Every structure is written in structure tokens, then in C-alpha cells.
Amino acid sequence: MPIPATQIAGLANGINGSRKVKPNNLKKLFTKAFRSTAVKSIFKSKAKRKPPAEIVRRVRFLLEAVDSLDDNVDPSHFDKMEELDSLLHELKAMLYGSNECEPAVDACAQLTQEFFRENTFRLIIICLPKLNLEARKDVTRIVANLQRQPVNSRLIASDYLEANSDLMDHLVCGYDDPGLALHYGTMLRECIRHQVVARYVLNSEHMKKFFDHMQIPEFDVAADATATFKELMTRHKSTVAEFLSENYDWFFVEFNAKLLESANYITRRQAIKLLGDILFDRSNSAVMTRYVSSKDNLRILMNLLREASKNIQLDAFHVFKLFVANRNKPTDIVNIIVANRSKLLRFFASFRIDKEDEQFEADKAQVVKEIAELEAKGPLFSGELHKFPSTPTGSGELYKLPTTPLSRQLT
């Protein structure tokens, strides 16, 4: 309770000597002053923070209690939920630091070791559906950060996930629940930073599910699934090349039918761009050669060139030029291009971008030259298989993509 002004004035007068105050009374005044709430708040020291490992152990105890709750019990009624929320927020602060201070390296290492020592990592993922929204956000960031925390110069998260790969099944299946999808999707992308985890997911049955997840009606969930799929297909070069080599047939049947030929514009646009990223990667050279030797694939690319969207047209051009640049074109590829030669040449004569791009113009000129000089092999198919408009259709500005000179793409 604040000291009355009269008492403070008396104290001041006593100190200044303008008013005599007995020593005992002076002592009482000081004692009362320092016991007041206002003064206590000034001199009160911050409580000592518990060691990181101890906090993790307490979180584990609380998560075990949450996990044991019956499914028909509202987790918000758990009397320790507020404490759990607070501790999760504290763990996140330890890992990420704040505006005032950077995270302490030793504290992060202790925290990480304890997380993976007694399966707290498993519990925090399994219990996510029973946590409130803010706690879910904290958990998502904690799990993401733990993937990058070194302990004695090692990412121990990689070893843990290799031994507990079933957790990836749980994360991928999270896309089935719109309320959890974005949290689990973020965790999954961070986990597949580890090559051993990416290899597990690529070779699991879950890969086929991604083609459906990317077409979920909820746009944000579909976009998140697409981001995860792209990460899987581009991060670990050698692992992806091995996967595509062993799973080429079913993978591109799904990719073509469900993505490139999707009725959804966003899906088609993202798919054709990703296809270019995959085929232009040097690690996938064998896959690229196989892809551009298929007349069915050529048909799809020629149809994408007819899109009203110039963005899709340009991405499709960067893949289509690989079919033309292939020096070992199969007979049916040659004959399809020759049968559509006049339409193709008229199309490319009007196919321009607004900004000057010497590489684009050089590639287009090379494609036109190759098409003009191409000679049919045997009898042509009757009629034109693919009808092209005489000029590019649609509106909107073409955007520039990095390109690789045709002379270096296929030999």
C-alpha cells in the first residue's frame, strides 16, 4: 500500500534535519517504505529461470497427461493447460531469442538434447490436436527450429527421425484435417531438410496422396501441400533423381493427369513451373531425356502453349524447347512437330515478351530454326494433331524465367 504523502514529507524533513525525528520513528518509517508495494516492485529481482532441460521435462509430464485424456474430454478443462501453454511459449523464446537478446547456444543445445532423449518430440506432435491455436503455433515453431539445432556439431534431429520415421506418416496425414494441415505441413517441410527423411517420404505410399492434397478445395491447404511437394522434388538432388528413375511411370502419369491437365489454373501454372525445375536439374538428365521422348508428354506441352495465360505459355515454352533440342528425337516426336510445323512457326513469330531478353530471343530463334529444318521420318500422321492459334492468346505481361542455352540442354 503506498505511503501517505504526509509520512513521506515527514521522512524527508527528518533527513534534512529541519524537523527532529526520533531514531526509532525513523527506522519505522524506512521499514514501512520498503515494505510498500510500489517500492517492492522497483527492487524486486526477476525470478531465476529454470534450466532448459528441467522445463522440457515438465512439458513432457504435462503432455503425457494431455495425451492420456479421453477423446470425449475437452482438453481446455485440463487444469494444467495454462501452465503448459506458458512453458511452450518459454521454450519458443529460448530457441528464437527476442529483440533484446540472441538465443543462448548452450541453452538451445540442452533443450534440444532433452527433447529427443525421452520422446518429448513425439509427444508434442501427437498432442497437437488437443492444444489451443496459440500453443499450436508455438509447437510448430519449436519443431521447425529443432531441425536446425546442432548438438556437438551434429543435427541429432536427423538421427531421431530416422529411427522414428512413422512420425512422418502422422505429419503427411495431417493434410486430411484442414484445422491442422498448415501446422503439420510446416513441420513436415522442416523435417525433410534431412535427406534421410525426404527419402523415406519419397518412397512411401504418401507420395501418391500429394497429388490429391494439392487439389484440396481449401486454397491455403492446397498451396501448403504444393510447397511441401516442391520441397520434396527439388531439395535433395541425388535422392530425387534416384526416386524418379525408379518411379518414373506412375509418377508422371499422375503428374500429367492431375497437375498439368488439371482444370484449376493455379494448379497448372505451378505444375508446369515445377516440371521445368525438375527437368532442367542436371541430376535429372536421364529423366529429362526420357520425358522429352514421349509423344504423350509432347501433346500436353503443345496444349499448354495454347493456354490463354502467357505465364503458362512461357513456362511451357521452356519445357517444349527441350523436345526440339533433343538430338535423338524418336520418329513419332519428329512427325508430330513436322505435321504442326506451319502453325508452330506462326505461333513463335508472334510469341514475344515485353522486356528485352537476349537469352529468350536466342532460344526462340534456335527452336524456330530446328523446326524449320526438321525432316519427317516415314509417313506423317493424317491431319494435324494439335491446332495452334496464329498468335498467342490471352492478356497479361510475360515474366522472365532463367533459361539454359539450348546448345547445352541436350546432346
C-alpha positions in Angstrom: 0.0 0.0 0.0 1.5 3.4 -1.0 3.0 5.6 1.8 0.9 8.6 2.6 2.3 11.9 1.4 2.4 13.2 5.0 4.7 10.4 6.1 7.0 10.8 3.1 7.2 14.5 3.9 7.9 13.7 7.5 10.7 11.3 6.4 12.2 13.9 4.2 12.1 16.6 6.9 13.7 14.2 9.3 16.6 13.5 6.9 17.0 17.2 6.2 17.2 18.0 9.8 14.5 20.6 9.6 12.4 18.5 12.0 13.6 16.3 14.7 12.6 12.7 14.4 13.5 10.1 17.0 15.7 7.2 15.7 13.1 4.6 16.4 10.5 6.5 14.5 12.9 7.0 11.6 13.6 3.3 11.5 9.8 2.5 11.4 9.3 5.0 8.5 12.1 3.3 6.4 10.8 -0.2 7.2 7.2 0.8 6.2 8.5 2.5 3.0 10.5 -0.6 1.8 7.5 -2.9 2.6 5.2 -0.9 0.4 4.0 -2.4 -2.9 5.4 0.5 -5.0 8.9 0.2 -3.7 8.9 -3.6 -3.8 8.1 -3.5 -7.5 11.1 -1.4 -8.1 13.6 -3.5 -6.2 12.1 -6.9 -6.8 14.5 -9.1 -8.8 13.4 -11.3 -11.6 12.8 -14.9 -10.6 15.6 -17.2 -11.7 14.7 -19.1 -14.9 14.6 -22.9 -14.7 17.3 -24.8 -16.6 16.1 -25.7 -20.2 16.2 -29.5 -19.6 14.0 -29.1 -16.5 11.4 -27.1 -18.5 11.4 -29.8 -21.2 10.9 -32.5 -18.6 7.9 -30.5 -17.1 6.5 -30.1 -20.6 6.8 -33.8 -21.2 5.0 -34.6 -18.0 2.1 -32.3 -18.9 1.9 -33.6 -22.5 1.7 -37.2 -21.1 -1.3 -36.0 -19.1 -2.9 -34.4 -22.1 -2.3 -37.5 -24.2 -4.0 -39.7 -21.6 -7.2 -37.6 -21.8 -10.2 -39.4 -23.3 -11.1 -38.2 -26.8 -14.5 -37.1 -25.5 -12.9 -34.9 -22.8 -12.4 -31.2 -23.7 -8.6 -30.6 -23.3 -9.3 -26.9 -22.3 -10.7 -28.3 -19.0 -7.3 -29.8 -18.1 -6.3 -27.8 -15.1 -2.6 -27.6 -16.1 -3.3 -26.4 -19.7 -2.4 -22.8 -18.8 0.9 -23.9 -17.4 1.7 -26.0 -20.5 0.8 -23.0 -22.8 3.2 -20.8 -20.8 6.1 -23.3 -20.8 5.7 -23.9 -24.6 5.9 -20.2 -25.1 9.0 -20.0 -23.0 10.7 -22.8 -25.0 10.0 -21.0 -28.2 11.5 -17.8 -26.7 14.6 -19.8 -25.7 15.1 -21.1 -29.3 14.4 -17.9 -31.1 15.6 -15.2 -28.7 14.0 -11.8 -28.6 14.6 -8.3 -29.8 16.7 -7.7 -26.7 18.9 -10.8 -26.9 20.0 -13.6 -29.1 19.2 -17.3 -28.1 21.9 -18.8 -25.9 23.7 -21.6 -27.7 24.3 -23.7 -24.6 20.6 -23.4 -23.5 19.4 -24.4 -27.0 21.7 -27.4 -27.0 20.5 -28.6 -23.6 16.9 -28.1 -24.7 17.4 -30.0 -27.9 19.1 -32.9 -26.2 16.3 -33.3 -23.7 13.6 -33.0 -26.4 15.0 -36.1 -28.3 16.2 -38.0 -25.3 12.8 -39.1 -23.9 10.4 -38.8 -26.8 9.1 -35.4 -26.0 9.4 -34.7 -29.7 6.9 -37.5 -30.4 4.5 -36.4 -27.7 4.4 -32.8 -28.9 3.4 -33.8 -32.4 0.9 -36.4 -31.3 -0.8 -34.0 -28.8 -1.0 -31.1 -31.3 -4.8 -31.6 -32.0 -5.5 -31.2 -28.2 -3.7 -27.8 -27.9 -5.3 -24.4 -28.5 -4.4 -22.3 -31.5 -1.6 -20.2 -29.9 0.0 -23.3 -28.4 -0.1 -25.0 -31.8 1.7 -22.0 -33.3 4.4 -22.3 -30.7 4.7 -26.0 -31.2 5.1 -25.6 -34.9 7.9 -23.1 -34.5 9.6 -25.3 -31.8 9.5 -28.4 -34.0 10.8 -26.3 -37.0 13.7 -24.9 -35.0 14.8 -28.2 -33.5 15.6 -29.5 -37.0 18.4 -26.9 -37.3 19.8 -27.1 -33.8 23.3 -28.6 -33.6 24.4 -30.6 -30.6 28.2 -31.3 -30.6 28.2 -30.3 -34.3 25.5 -32.8 -35.2 21.9 -32.4 -36.1 20.5 -35.0 -33.8 17.0 -34.5 -35.1 18.1 -36.3 -38.2 19.1 -39.4 -36.3 16.0 -39.3 -34.2 13.7 -39.0 -37.2 15.5 -41.9 -39.0 14.7 -44.1 -36.0 11.1 -42.7 -35.7 10.1 -42.4 -39.4 6.5 -43.2 -38.6 6.1 -39.6 -37.3 6.3 -38.6 -41.0 3.2 -40.7 -41.7 1.5 -38.7 -39.0 2.6 -35.3 -40.4 1.6 -36.2 -44.0 -1.8 -37.4 -42.9 -2.3 -34.0 -41.2 -3.3 -32.7 -44.6 -6.6 -34.6 -44.2 -7.6 -32.2 -41.4 -7.9 -28.6 -42.6 -7.5 -27.3 -39.0 -4.1 -29.0 -38.6 -2.8 -29.1 -42.1 -0.8 -25.8 -42.1 0.8 -26.7 -38.8 1.7 -30.2 -39.8 2.7 -29.1 -43.3 5.2 -26.5 -41.9 6.7 -29.2 -39.6 7.0 -31.7 -42.5 8.9 -29.2 -44.7 11.4 -28.6 -41.9 11.8 -32.3 -41.3 12.5 -33.1 -44.9 15.5 -30.8 -44.7 17.1 -34.1 -43.6 17.9 -36.3 -46.6 17.1 -39.5 -44.8 13.6 -38.1 -44.0 13.0 -36.9 -47.6 14.0 -40.4 -48.9 11.5 -42.0 -46.5 8.6 -39.8 -47.6 9.5 -40.1 -51.3 9.5 -43.9 -51.2 6.3 -44.1 -49.1 2.8 -44.5 -50.2 2.2 -41.0 -49.1 3.7 -39.6 -52.3 0.7 -40.6 -54.3 -1.5 -38.7 -51.8 0.2 -35.4 -52.6 -1.4 -35.3 -56.0 -4.8 -35.3 -54.2 -3.7 -33.0 -51.4 -2.6 -30.4 -53.9 -6.2 -30.2 -55.3 -8.0 -29.9 -51.9 -10.7 -27.2 -52.2 -9.3 -25.2 -49.4 -6.8 -23.0 -51.2 -4.4 -22.4 -48.3 -4.2 -26.2 -47.6 -3.6 -27.0 -51.3 -0.9 -24.3 -51.5 0.8 -25.7 -48.5 0.8 -29.2 -49.9 2.2 -27.9 -53.2 5.0 -26.1 -51.3 5.9 -29.4 -49.5 5.7 -31.4 -52.7 8.1 -28.9 -54.4 10.5 -29.2 -51.5 10.5 -32.9 -51.8 11.1 -32.8 -55.5 13.9 -30.2 -55.5 15.9 -30.1 -52.3 17.9 -33.4 -52.3 19.2 -33.8 -55.9 20.6 -37.3 -55.8 17.7 -38.7 -53.8 15.2 -37.2 -56.2 17.0 -38.5 -59.3 17.0 -42.0 -57.8 13.3 -41.8 -56.9 12.3 -40.5 -60.4 14.4 -43.2 -62.1 12.7 -46.0 -60.1 9.2 -44.5 -60.1 9.1 -42.7 -63.5 6.0 -44.4 -65.0 3.4 -43.9 -62.2 4.8 -40.5 -61.1 4.5 -38.8 -64.5 1.1 -40.4 -65.2 -0.1 -38.8 -62.0 1.8 -35.5 -62.6 0.4 -35.1 -66.1 -3.2 -36.1 -65.5 -3.7 -34.5 -62.1 -1.5 -31.4 -62.3 -0.6 -30.4 -65.9 -4.1 -31.2 -67.1 -5.9 -30.0 -64.1 -9.0 -27.9 -64.5 -7.5 -25.5 -62.0 -5.4 -22.7 -63.5 -3.2 -22.2 -60.3 -2.5 -26.0 -60.3 -1.5 -26.0 -64.0 0.7 -22.9 -63.6 2.5 -24.3 -60.5 2.9 -27.7 -62.1 4.5 -26.5 -65.4 6.9 -24.4 -63.5 7.9 -27.2 -61.2 8.3 -29.6 -64.2 10.8 -27.1 -65.6 12.7 -27.0 -62.3 12.8 -30.8 -62.3 13.8 -31.4 -65.9 16.5 -28.6 -66.0 18.3 -30.0 -63.0 21.5 -31.7 -64.2 20.9 -34.6 -61.7 17.8 -35.5 -63.6 19.3 -35.5 -67.1 18.3 -39.2 -67.7 14.8 -38.4 -66.6 14.6 -35.4 -68.8 15.7 -37.4 -71.9 13.1 -40.0 -71.2 10.4 -37.3 -70.7 11.1 -35.5 -73.9 11.0 -38.7 -75.9 7.3 -39.3 -75.2 4.6 -38.1 -77.7 2.0 -38.0 -74.9 4.2 -35.5 -73.0 4.7 -33.5 -76.2 0.9 -33.4 -76.7 0.4 -32.0 -73.2 3.1 -29.3 -73.7 1.8 -28.2 -77.0 -1.6 -27.8 -75.5 -0.1 -25.7 -72.7 1.4 -23.5 -75.3 -2.1 -22.7 -76.4 -3.2 -21.5 -72.9 -4.7 -18.1 -72.6 -2.3 -17.3 -69.7 1.0 -16.0 -71.1 2.7 -17.1 -67.8 1.8 -20.7 -68.5 2.8 -20.2 -72.2 6.3 -19.1 -71.3 6.9 -21.9 -68.7 5.6 -24.4 -71.3 8.0 -22.9 -73.9 11.0 -23.6 -71.7 10.0 -27.3 -71.5 8.8 -27.6 -75.1 12.2 -26.4 -76.3 13.8 -29.5 -74.8 11.7 -31.7 -77.1 13.0 -29.7 -80.1 16.6 -29.6 -78.8 16.8 -33.4 -78.4 19.2 -34.6 -81.0 17.8 -38.2 -80.7 14.2 -37.5 -81.2 12.0 -40.6 -81.7 10.2 -40.8 -85.0 6.8 -40.0 -83.6 8.1 -36.8 -81.9 9.6 -35.7 -85.2 6.5 -36.4 -87.2 4.2 -34.6 -84.7 6.4 -31.5 -84.9 6.6 -31.6 -88.7 2.8 -32.1 -89.0 2.3 -28.9 -87.0 5.2 -27.0 -88.4 3.3 -24.1 -90.1 1.2 -23.5 -87.0 4.2 -23.6 -84.7 6.2 -21.2 -86.8 3.4 -18.7 -86.9 2.9 -19.1 -83.2 6.6 -18.4 -82.4 6.7 -15.5 -84.9 4.2 -13.7 -82.6 5.5 -15.0 -79.3 7.2 -12.2 -77.5 7.9 -10.8 -74.1 7.7 -7.1 -73.2 11.2 -6.8 -71.7 14.3 -7.4 -73.7 15.8 -10.8 -73.0 18.6 -11.9 -75.3 18.6 -15.4 -74.0 14.8 -15.8 -74.6 15.2 -14.5 -78.1 18.2 -16.7 -78.8 16.3 -19.8 -77.6 13.2 -18.9 -79.6 15.3 -18.4 -82.7 17.0 -21.8 -82.2 13.7 -23.5 -81.7 12.3 -21.9 -84.9 15.4 -22.9 -86.9 15.2 -26.5 -85.6 11.5 -26.8 -86.5 12.0 -25.3 -90.0 14.8 -27.7 -90.8 13.2 -30.8 -89.4 12.5 -33.6 -91.9 9.8 -36.2 -91.4 10.7 -39.8 -90.8 8.4 -42.0 -92.7 4.7 -41.2 -93.4 3.2 -38.4 -91.4 0.1 -38.8 -89.3 -3.1 -37.9 -91.2 -4.3 -34.4 -90.3 -2.9 -32.0 -87.7 -2.9 -33.5 -84.2 -2.5 -30.1 -82.4 -4.1 -26.9 -83.7 -2.3 -23.7 -82.7 -3.7 -20.2 -82.9 -1.9 -17.9 -85.3 -1.0 -15.6 -82.5 -0.5 -16.0 -78.7 -3.9 -15.5 -76.9 -4.7 -14.0 -73.6 -3.6 -10.9 -71.9 -1.1 -10.1 -69.2 2.6 -9.5 -69.1 5.0 -12.3 -69.7 7.5 -12.7 -66.9 11.1 -13.7 -67.3 12.4 -17.1 -66.2 16.0 -18.1 -66.1 16.9 -20.2 -69.1 19.6 -22.5 -70.2 21.0 -22.1 -73.7 19.6 -24.8 -76.0 23.1 -25.9 -77.1 23.8 -27.1 -73.6 20.5 -28.8 -72.8 20.5 -32.0 -74.8 23.3 -33.6 -76.8 
